[in-house]
Amino acid sequence: MYLLTNQNFDHVPYQYDLVENGDTVFHRIPDVVFTDLDGKTFTSQDLRGNILYMDFFTVRQDSQKLTSVLHGNLQRTYKNVMWDREPPLRFISVNTGDDLDEIRAHQLSLEAEAPGWTFVTVSQEDLFRLGDAFQIPAFGKRAPGGTPFTAQTVVFIDKEGMVRQYFIGTDLQQERKMQEDMITLFRLEYPEDLEEGREKGEGLMDYLKSEKL
């Protein structure tokens, strides 16, 4: 359908705050250190060049099943991506305080594999640095070292580390919007990724299996 129709897309907006003098302060991913489940560390700078979906979760303290719904929605989007075509796209799930064994079991249950979907831990200092930089409501009533929690917010970040959009990850309708905004961002701002795919004989936007959208 993407090849046969003339598409019109609205740009994915940047997210920003207004300061007292009227200037805009754009939200961006701060400099933090992530540790994956194999103990390897990387920084937010290492993620540059990829479009990111970032969420914050707990496995242990999930009495309201927020993590189950959040990651169930993300899992559907993740499974729609044709990872064998190596799109510059990453899912980063940041744990807020569980044991590694709990996180590993959860990752296995989702059939999530790095580098497409990476589960990470961070220091409590860096965790709240992320929450503050993104202005995620779930962080506002908590402090470092407290009970692990799940934020319903999914942060959509472009290749330059700028926040483009926030989604309510537990909302089924917003799951579809996540996929639509992913396509829009590639289509309008990173056409070189699409051209690279075209040269390999692929469709205009086959990073996602369009029949599932």
C-alpha angles and dihedrals in degrees: 000000000000091000095048101046136066103240127208117197132185114221118257102247126234116242115232145154128232116233127207095270091053096255121134123240111201119216112240138167109271126224106276137148120242126196119204124213091267091058096254116140130214135165136233087255089062089060094059113119092041131092106235138208107194127186137170122225151162128209099191099049098047102120091137091050091235092140092049092054095039095051093039088060093044090048091060091053091044092053091051093061118095097227093177087072090059100230116192091249131118136184110210117189112191116203117220100209118321130132117268093243090056092050093047092052090050092049091051091050089057094047087230118163133190138272089029095048116015125184113209144176127215135186114272088247092056092042092060092040087061093046092050094046091050094040091226110180095220090066095053096078097042139070135208114283095026131123114309113256144180122238115209089213121103114195119216111207128184129223092272094055095256120139110242103173146354123222133192094237094198092059114094093208091053090052087065090047089054090059093045092051091048090056092045093053093049092044098050106028108023104038090146088073090054092046090052088054091048091055088058090054097260129137126264095268109008093142081099124042095245095203088068096053 
